[in-house]
Structures are given as C-alpha cells and as structure tokens.
Amino acid sequence: MIKKVLIANRGEIASRVIRTCKELGIDTVAVYSEADSESPFVSFADEAYLLGGSRVQESYLNVDKILEIAKAAKVDAIHPGYGFLSENADFARSCEAAGLIFIGPKPDVIQQMGNKVEARKKMEQAGIPLVPGFSRPLMDSMEAAAVAEKIGYPIMLKASAGGGGIGMQAIANEEELSKAFEGNQKRAQLFFGNGDMFIEKLIEKPRHIEIQVLADTFGNAVYLWERECSIQRRHQKVVEEAPSSFLDEETRRKMGEAAIKAVQSIGYHNAGTLEFLVDANKKFYFLEMNTRLQVEHPVTEEITGLDLVEQQIKIANGEKLSFTQEDVKRQGHAIEVRIYAEDPKTFYPAPGKITGLSLPEGEGIRHELAVQDTSVVSHFYDPMIAKLVVSGATREVAIDRLKEALENYKVEGIKTNLPLLKEIIEHEAYYQGETTTDFINKYIKKIKV
C-alpha cells in the first residue's frame, strides 16, 4: 500500500505530483538541488532533502543519493515525473531492487520502447502502421546513404535512443546526409550514451498526434482520446490541444484501438503515450512511445475529468482500472501552452530573477507553475517555467479564453516566449486548425516584443 511517495523530479511536475498525493492522503518527499533550494515545490512537500549540487549529475540524475534519501525517509514508492530518470530502465530496476514501487511501467518495457529501433520492431510485430524506414542501427554514413537512396529523399535521420529532437535532422539529399550523420551520431552518444542512428521516410507537413493510454496489471487498457502537438519549434512542442480539430471520429477510433493493441502486445501497464504522425489523408504512422507522464497531460485531464497522476498511483498500487473504454467520455476542448524563460527573438534560454508575476484567473484557466514572483530561473535546467492550460465547451471558446489569458499573463525581470505564444494563437491559420508541424516556420515570420 502506497502511503509515502518520493518525487524524483523538480519544478512544476514535482508540484503537480505532490498536489495529487495530498488529495489522496499520501505523504510526500521532495528532493532538490542547491539551485532549487528556494523553489516552490520544496516547501510544498511534507519533507524535503538536499540531493547535491546544481548540475543534474550531482542531483536529479544521482540515483544512489535518491535511493539513499528514499530509504532514510521510509517511502513506499518513487514517482519519476518526466525527463531526468523517468524513462531510465536501470533506475526503475534499482527502485525495485531497493524494495520500492516505481510508479511507471516495468523496466524491461521501458528499455524496449526507449530504443526507437527496438520500438519499431515491436510495433511492426504488433501490426501497427510504421513510417517507412530501416529498423536496425546504421553502421556508418555509407550504409545510411544506401538506405536513404532506397527509401527516397527527403528522409529523417534519428538517434535510436534520442529524445527532445536531439540527434534528429531532416535530410533532403545525399550531400546533406554525409555532413549530418557523424555530427548527429556524436551528439546522440554525448547526450544518451548511445550513438546508434536510423532512418525513416520524412512525412512532409504532418500532424503530430498522440494517444494517451492507461493500462493496469490485470490486462485492462483504455485510451483517453488524443492530443494534437503539431506546433513545435526545433522538434519541441509549444502548443498542445485536445481533441484534435483535424481527426474525424473513425480515424480517432482507429488510432485509439491501435494504441491499445500496441500496449497489450508488449505487456505495458501504467500511463503511457503513443505518438503518431498523421498525413494529409489521415493515414497515421507510429512514431515512438513515451513510457511516462507527458508534459501535456493536463489537456487530457480537462476533457476527460480524470486525474492521470491519481491513476498512475492506483495502478502502481495494484488496483484495477475502475472504468472501461465506454466510460471515458470526451467533453469540451482544452489547450496548453508552455511558457519558457527565453528570448522571444533568438529562442535562447534567458535565466535570471523574476521580479514580478501576475497570473490570469477565471473560468477554464489552470496553471502549472515551477516559479513564484521571487524565483531565480537557473541556467542549469530546462527553461520551461510554467504551463497555462485553458478549457471551454468548444475550441473557439478555448481559443478566446487563451487569447485573453495570454494578454493578462505578466512575468517581469526575465524574457519569456509569451510574445511567440500570442502570435501563434492570434494567427488566423491557428484558428482555422491548420496546425501542421511546419506552422511556426510557415506563419510566424516576426515576433512582436
């Protein structure tokens, strides 16, 4: 029985997990770095322990220290949040070896789906549609060129163990490929400890649409509809919404059923997300699976009324899902925007001290915050400082609420991407639902600051 949880993460997701734990009557333990000593999540938890220095290797990636604190604090389980160790199979194994419940899937499944080449093989075996590509690591740039020639340009070069767009590059011809292969391979080795590269056919101007799933340990699984995450910058999501304005009900159902087929084929349990690319003809292709809670999970919560962190904890606690697919209703529309501490013109991170913070309030507005009005945004971590989530009965209502909320969202002392978000949401193409992955490059020419 889970009575006490350590959150092996920071920022808004740590606060998010703590909030649900408190609602369930579960005690919470926060761990923090020196740079985060004054962060809101630290005081929000029932207990808090210093991990170490500000660098991630000294703190949020320090497995031994996290487990040492977990033992000292006598916790029952560890919630990894997202990023950091959330999809680290060795960490999940270490938790189990220490007698702790890892709030997520089994280590072997994390490992299988974390390797994009292996994930492709598993999905191919399960009969899930795949982007045409090469389902094994490439030996070198010469083999890459031969494969690309066979598939046909343009192609997408990817790191097998990658994430966050690292090691990923669109390639138009053999000359570009020869220049890009070694550099992306080195980046992948540096960031992930794995330099394996593979190639997929580039689906031009697709939609990036993902299916949220929940699966318990009794063989029950449901999909919680879709999220459209097509508006991206450098392969990082900027705006997410649910449901997609592009899908019809038949495609929506087919994608959901494919997601369930996929998770059941690999023995998956807990919360997970299957990401797909969808072309102009609504043909969908498996892209990857995230074996954790997603940054954009709040939009799914807003349209289903479910608390995904609560469901994660219950599944990890050995409980059956208390609802079936027929019980999962879809109501209204929700949109999430990620607010970053970054220069709106250069998109470079802009750390510094926040001197003022004024948040919009009103019907259909939800905040997930990593900061307060005296916070220092550190250069050591991802510059996302908050998420703004709005919901309404229709997409049009949600957009109008989001426009007003962004106008009233004030962060002083640092630069943020609020001007970019306003440009996106106010653009007629966004209102019309023309949200393909090239949206920012195509429509956002100059940011007004």
N, C-alpha and C positions, 0 to 999 in steps of 0.2 A: 504494500500500500504506500503510495507516494504521499508523504507528509511534509517533505522539505526538499526544495529544489535549488541547485546552484545554477546560475545563468552564466555560461562561459562566453560572454559577449559584452558589448558596450552600447552606449548611445540609445537611440530611440527603440531599437529592438529589445534591449535589455529592459527598458521601462515597460515596453509592451507586454513582455512575458510576465514580469513582476505583477502588473495590473491584473491579469487573469488569475495568476496564482493567489493573489489576495482575495479575489472574488470567490475562489474555490476553498478558501481557508487553508491554503498551503503556505508554509513559511518559506521565505526566500533568502538566498545568499548571493550577493553581488561580488564580483572580483574586478579589480580595476588597476590601471597603470598609474604611474606618477603623474602623467599628463592629464589623467581623468579624475584626479582626486576630488575636484570640486564639481564634477558633472552631476546632473540631477538624478541619474539612475542609482548613484552610490547611496544617497540619503533616502531614496525611495524604498530600497530593500530593507528587510528586517535586520540583516547583518551584512557587513562589507569587509573585504580583506584585500590588502595590497598585494598585487601579483609581482610587481617589479618595475623596471624602468619603462620609459615611454615607448621604446621600439617594440614592435609586435613580437619579435623573437624573445624579448625579455618578459613579455606579459601575456598577451592573448593567444600566442602560439606556444606558450611554455606548458606543455602537457604535464610534466612532473609536478610543477608548482600548483596547477589547477587541481590535480588529483590529491595532492598533499592537503590543500585547503578543504577540499570536499570531505576528506577523511576526518580532519580536525573539526569541521563544522557538523559532522554527522548527518550529511544529507543522504537522501534516498535515490536522487536522480539528478541528471545534468541535462539542461536544455542548451543546445549549442547556438540557437538563433540562426542567422545566416552569415555567410562569409566565414573568415577565420577557420575554425576547425569543424564547421557544420557538415562538410562532406568529406571529412578525413576518416577513412575506414580504420586506420590504425588507432586514432583517438577513440572511436566507438568501441574497438576491441579492448583498449586499455580501460575504458569505463566498465565494461562487462567483467574484465579480469579483476577489477577492484571491487566487484560486488555492487556496482552502481547501475541504475537503469539509464540507458541512453535514450533520450526522447527523440526518436527517429527510427529509421529502418535498420535492419541487420547490417553489420559491417561488410559481409560478402556482397550484398546487393549494392551498397554504396560504392564499393570498389568496381563492380561490374559496370554500373551506369556512369561512374565518374570518368571512365576511359571511353572517349567518344567512339573509338574504333570498335571496342568490345560492345558498346551500347548499340551500334549499328547492326552488329552481328546478331545480338539478342532480338532486336526488333524485326530483323529480316526473318529470323526463325519463327517469330510470332505472327508473321504475315502483316506487319504494319507498313504502310507505304513509306518509302525512303527516297530522299533526294538521290538521283543517280550519282554514284561515286565509287571510291576504291576502299573496300572495307579491311584494309590492313595497313600498318605503318609503311611509309615510303623509305626506301633505303637511302636515296640521295636525290639531288636535283635532276639528274639524268632520268631516273625512273619516274620522277614527278612529271617531267616533260613528256615522256612517253604516254603516261596515263592521261594527262591533260589533252594530248592530241587525240586520244581515243574517245574521251568523253566529249570534247569540243569546248572551245572557249566561248564565253567567259567562264571561269571556274572560281571556286572559293578555296583558298589554302587555309588549313586549320591545324591547330595544335590538338593532339589527341587528348591530352589532359587539361586543356585550356578552359578559360572562363573569362568573363568580363571583356571579351574582344581581344585578349592578349594572344599573340601568335596567329591572328586571323587577318586575312587580307584578300580582297577581291583582285583577281588577276585577269587581264584582258588578252595577253599573248605570251609567247614563249620567252621573249626578252624580259618582260616584267617578272615572269616566274623565276628565271635564273637569278635575277637580282634579289628577289624577295625570299627565296627558300631558306638560305643559310641564316639570314638575319632573324627571320621568324622562328627558326629552329633554335637558335641561341637564346632568344627571349623566352621561349617555352621552357627550355632547360633551366634558365635562371629563375623563373617565377614558379615553376611547378616541379622541378627536378626530373622532368621527362621531356625530351626533345622530339618525341615521335610526331610526325606530321602526316596528314592525309588530305585528300582532295574530294570535293563534291562539286557537282554542276551548280553554277550560280543561277538561282531562280531570280530573275530580274523583276524589280519593283513588287516584291511580295508583301503580304501581310504577315506579321509575326503574331500568331495567336496560340495561346497556351490553354491547356485544360487542367484544372485543379482536381485532384483526386484525394480521397480518404479510403484507407483500407485497414481493416482490423486483422487480428491474428486468427480469426475463425473463418476466413475465406470470404467475408463480406467486403464489397467495394462499391463506392459511388463516385460519380463525377459531379462537381459543383459548377457546371457550366464553364464558360470560357472567359478569358481576359484578353483584350487586344492590347499589345505592347509594341505597336509598329513604329511609333515616333521615337527614334533613337538618335543618339549622337555618338559617333565612334563605337558603335555596337553596344552602347549603354542606353538602357531605357530611360526616357524622360517623362513621358505621359502614358498612363495605363488606364484602361476603362473596361467596364463590364456592364452589359454584354457587348459584343462586337456589333457595330452598326452594319457590317458587311455580310455576315453569315445569314443564310436562311435556315429555317428550322431543320430541314433534312440534313444539311451539312453539319449543323451544330450537333445533332443526334449521332451522326456517323463518327464525328471526331470524339465525342464522349465515349461511345462504345469501343472505339479503337483504343482509347486511353485505358479503359477498364481491362480490355483484352491484354494490353501490354503489361499492366501491373500484376495481373493474375498469372501471367506466363513466367514472371521472374520471382514470384512469391513475395511481393512487396507488401509492407504494411507501414502505417502511419501516414502523414501528409506528404504529398509529392506533386510535382507538376511536370506534365509532358508538353514540351514546346514543339510547335509545328510552323512550317512556312506554308502559306496558302496563296496560290497563284490567282490570276485574274478570273480563271474559270472555276474557282472554288475547289480546285484539286489540292489536297493537303499532303504534306510530307513531314515525317518525323525529323526533328532537328536534334533534340537532346532531352534528357530528363534531369530535373533538379530534385535531389533526394533530401529536401529540406523545406522549411517555410520560405516563401518568396517575399521579397521586399513589398510587392504589390498585393499581398494577400488581403489588405483591408477592403478592396473593391469587391472581392468575392463575399466577404462578410456582410457588406452593406446590401447586396442584392439577395442574399440567402438568409440572413438573420442568424447565421451560425458563427460561433467563436472558434476559429481554427486552432488557436493555441489550446483552448479547452479540449477540443477533440484530440489533439496530439497527446495531451497528458492522459486522457482517458484510455486511448489505445495503448499507450506505453504502460498503463496501469493494468492492462489485461482485460479491459472491458470491451464488450461488443458494441458496434455502432447501434445507436438507439433509433435509427431511421433507415428507410430504404430509398432507392432511387426515386420512387414515386412520391416520396415525402419532400423531396428537395424542390421547392418552388423558387421561381425567379421573379423578383419584384423590383420594378424601377430600374434606375441606371446610376452608376457610380463612376467617378473619375478621380484618379490620384495623380498628383504632380510631385516630383522630387525637387526639393529646394536645396541647392548646393551653395557652399561658400566658394564662389568662383567668379572670375572676371567675366562679365556677360559678353565682352567682345572677343577676348582671346581664349576663353574657356579654361584658363589655367586656374588651379586652386588659389584661393585668396584667404589664407588663415589670418587670424587677428582676434581682437577683443570686441565682442558685441557690447555696444553702449546703450542700445535701446531695442526693445522687441514688443511690437504691438500686433496682436493676432485678431483676425476677423472672427466674429461669432454670429450665430444664427442657425436657423433651421437647415438641416442637412450638411452641416460643417463638422468635420472631425480632424483633430490634429494628432500627429505622432511626432514628438519632439525629442531631440537629442540635446537641446540647449535651453538656456534661460537668458534673461536680459543682462546678466553679468558674465556670461560664459566666454572663455577663450577657445576659439576654434584652432585646434592643433594641426600642424603640418604633418604629423606622424600618421594620420589616418585618412580614410576616405572623406572627402569634403561634404558629403551629404549631411545636412544639419536638421532636416525636418521633412515630413511628408504632409501635404494638405490633401484631404480627401473630401469630396462633396458628393452628395447624392440627391436624387429627385425622382419624381414619378416618371419622367421621360428624359431622354438625352438632352433635349432642348432646355428643359428646366435645370438640369445639372450643369450644362454649359453656362447658362446665365448666372447661376449661383457662383460658379467658379470664377467667372469674369469679375464679379463684384468682390469676391473674397480676395482675389489677387490684387485688386486695386487698394484694398484695405490692409494688406499684409506688409508690415514695415519691419525691416531689420536694419539697424543703424550701427555704424562703426566698421562694417566689412562690406565687401561687394558680394552680390549674390546673382543667381541666374533668374531672378524674378522678371527682369525685362524680357528675356527669352521666352519664358512661360507665357507672358502676356501676349507676345507676338504670335505664338502658336495658337493659343485659344481664341484670339480675336480674328484669326485668318478665316476667310470665307471657305477655303478648302477644308479646314478642320471641321467647320460647322456642317459641311456637306458630306463629311465622312470619308474624305479622300486621304486616308491615313496610311499610305504605304511607307515602307522603310526609308524611302528617299525624301520624305516630307521636308525635313529641315534643309537639306541641300537644294531642293527644288523651290521651296516657297519662302524661306527665311533668308533674305539677302542682307539685310542691315538691321542690327538691333538698336532700338532707340533707348538711350540711357539718360 
